[in-house]
Amino acid sequence: MKIVPNRIIIILAVFFLSVTSVFADPGPPPPSTPPPPPGLPLDGGIFFLALLSMCFGIYKLNKIKNIKKASN
């Protein structure tokens, strides 16, 4: 029995086309994203920041006042 080249081509074409259908399956869904972290509270640091800025302002005013006294 002689093998005809057309039969080999047909058999190979069917084989390769069936293999590509295996890769056409969709992948798993992407993992869900975790929830965002909770926001940081601003209440604790605002009072300290205001107190610190008032102390720095008083320091700068006293420094300017002392420089003016020294120059007179």
Backbone as CSV, one residue per row, in Angstrom:
resi,resn,N_x,N_y,N_z,CA_x,CA_y,CA_z,C_x,C_y,C_z
1,MET,0.844,-1.183,0.000,0.000,0.000,0.000,0.882,1.236,0.000
2,LYS,0.600,2.083,-0.929,1.395,3.288,-1.098,0.700,4.459,-0.394
3,ILE,1.500,5.261,0.382,0.938,6.422,1.087,0.992,7.622,0.138
4,VAL,-0.158,8.206,-0.031,-0.260,9.353,-0.916,0.112,10.606,-0.118
5,PRO,0.928,11.498,-0.693,1.334,12.702,0.043,0.150,13.580,0.446
6,ASN,-0.932,13.563,-0.308,-2.084,14.383,0.052,-2.701,13.902,1.368
7,ARG,-2.688,12.584,1.587,-3.227,12.060,2.838,-2.399,12.525,4.032
8,ILE,-1.109,12.548,3.900,-0.237,13.008,4.994,-0.510,14.474,5.303
9,ILE,-0.669,15.276,4.290,-0.948,16.699,4.496,-2.285,16.877,5.199
10,ILE,-3.285,16.099,4.792,-4.605,16.206,5.420,-4.537,15.751,6.877
11,ILE,-3.836,14.659,7.136,-3.714,14.161,8.505,-2.969,15.167,9.384
12,LEU,-1.894,15.742,8.877,-1.155,16.759,9.648,-1.988,18.016,9.873
13,ALA,-2.755,18.433,8.887,-3.598,19.623,9.033,-4.660,19.398,10.090
14,VAL,-5.300,18.229,10.085,-6.310,17.920,11.101,-5.664,17.872,12.484
15,PHE,-4.491,17.278,12.584,-3.803,17.180,13.869,-3.463,18.568,14.416
16,PHE,-2.872,19.429,13.592,-2.475,20.768,14.071,-3.666,21.652,14.365
17,LEU,-4.746,21.515,13.622,-5.930,22.315,13.899,-6.617,21.871,15.181
18,SER,-6.544,20.584,15.491,-7.147,20.122,16.745,-6.304,20.555,17.942
19,VAL,-5.009,20.664,17.771,-4.136,21.102,18.864,-4.360,22.579,19.164
20,THR,-4.597,23.400,18.165,-4.799,24.830,18.417,-6.108,25.088,19.146
21,SER,-7.079,24.202,19.029,-8.323,24.407,19.760,-8.113,24.196,21.253
22,VAL,-7.091,23.451,21.630,-6.785,23.260,23.049,-6.312,24.576,23.662
23,PHE,-5.540,25.348,22.934,-5.011,26.608,23.443,-6.033,27.737,23.395
24,ALA,-7.181,27.507,22.766,-8.185,28.554,22.641,-9.074,28.666,23.878
25,ASP,-8.890,27.812,24.871,-9.698,27.840,26.086,-9.364,29.099,26.885
26,PRO,-10.379,29.831,27.377,-10.080,31.048,28.146,-9.425,30.691,29.474
27,GLY,-8.566,31.583,29.952,-7.863,31.359,31.201,-8.745,31.642,32.398
28,PRO,-8.221,31.405,33.574,-9.005,31.674,34.781,-9.199,33.181,34.963
29,PRO,-10.235,33.583,35.682,-10.446,35.019,35.885,-9.340,35.602,36.761
30,PRO,-9.043,36.883,36.614,-7.989,37.487,37.428,-8.419,37.551,38.892
31,PRO,-7.470,37.511,39.812,-7.836,37.558,41.226,-8.423,38.930,41.583
32,SER,-9.306,38.910,42.552,-9.925,40.171,42.950,-8.915,41.018,43.714
33,THR,-9.050,42.321,43.607,-8.133,43.226,44.297,-8.542,43.347,45.758
34,PRO,-7.565,43.488,46.649,-7.913,43.628,48.064,-8.540,44.995,48.316
35,PRO,-9.297,45.122,49.386,-9.905,46.424,49.674,-8.836,47.448,50.036
36,PRO,-9.079,48.718,49.756,-8.068,49.733,50.078,-7.918,49.874,51.591
37,PRO,-6.749,50.306,52.051,-6.555,50.463,53.496,-7.394,51.632,54.013
38,PRO,-7.743,51.588,55.288,-8.546,52.696,55.828,-7.725,53.979,55.867
39,GLY,-8.408,55.100,55.789,-7.732,56.389,55.821,-7.142,56.673,57.189
40,LEU,-6.107,57.466,57.209,-5.466,57.811,58.469,-6.215,58.963,59.125
41,PRO,-6.380,58.941,60.441,-7.073,60.032,61.109,-6.200,61.287,61.149
42,LEU,-6.822,62.427,60.987,-6.098,63.691,61.027,-6.247,64.395,62.375
43,ASP,-7.107,63.910,63.242,-7.397,64.607,64.486,-6.206,64.654,65.435
44,GLY,-5.427,63.607,65.509,-4.358,63.531,66.501,-3.235,64.521,66.255
45,GLY,-2.864,64.765,65.019,-1.695,65.592,64.738,-1.983,67.050,64.495
46,ILE,-3.235,67.420,64.258,-3.535,68.811,63.917,-3.303,69.728,65.119
47,PHE,-3.739,69.303,66.297,-3.547,70.136,67.484,-2.059,70.335,67.753
48,PHE,-1.265,69.260,67.662,0.174,69.367,67.877,0.819,70.266,66.830
49,LEU,0.391,70.175,65.591,0.943,71.000,64.520,0.604,72.471,64.734
50,ALA,-0.632,72.770,65.162,-1.020,74.157,65.420,-0.218,74.720,66.592
51,LEU,-0.049,73.941,67.647,0.727,74.390,68.811,2.178,74.635,68.437
52,LEU,2.750,73.750,67.664,4.135,73.900,67.223,4.306,75.123,66.330
53,SER,3.359,75.382,65.446,3.479,76.549,64.559,3.312,77.855,65.342
54,MET,2.447,77.857,66.364,2.322,79.067,67.188,3.603,79.325,67.974
55,CYS,4.225,78.277,68.499,5.494,78.443,69.219,6.586,78.943,68.281
56,PHE,6.629,78.418,67.065,7.631,78.877,66.098,7.395,80.339,65.714
57,GLY,6.125,80.747,65.558,5.811,82.142,65.246,6.229,83.083,66.367
58,ILE,5.971,82.689,67.610,6.389,83.518,68.749,7.907,83.614,68.800
59,TYR,8.595,82.514,68.522,10.062,82.520,68.499,10.585,83.488,67.435
60,LYS,10.008,83.433,66.226,10.469,84.325,65.154,10.178,85.792,65.478
61,LEU,8.996,86.086,66.083,8.679,87.468,66.450,9.641,87.978,67.503
62,ASN,9.966,87.162,68.495,10.935,87.583,69.515,12.315,87.784,68.919
63,LYS,12.698,86.952,67.984,14.004,87.086,67.338,14.078,88.389,66.551
64,ILE,13.011,88.716,65.824,12.987,89.971,65.059,13.018,91.161,66.006
65,LYS,12.273,91.069,67.124,12.238,92.160,68.091,13.625,92.378,68.713
66,ASN,14.342,91.316,69.027,15.682,91.421,69.597,16.678,91.991,68.601
67,ILE,16.536,91.674,67.331,17.437,92.218,66.301,17.204,93.712,66.167
68,LYS,15.949,94.163,66.220,15.652,95.586,66.105,16.174,96.351,67.334
69,LYS,16.066,95.761,68.533,16.595,96.409,69.748,18.090,96.545,69.675
70,ALA,18.756,95.527,69.169,20.224,95.543,69.103,20.722,96.564,68.079
71,SER,19.950,96.802,67.030,20.418,97.747,66.003,20.178,99.190,66.428
72,ASN,19.280,99.463,67.387,19.036,100.841,67.831,20.044,101.305,68.794
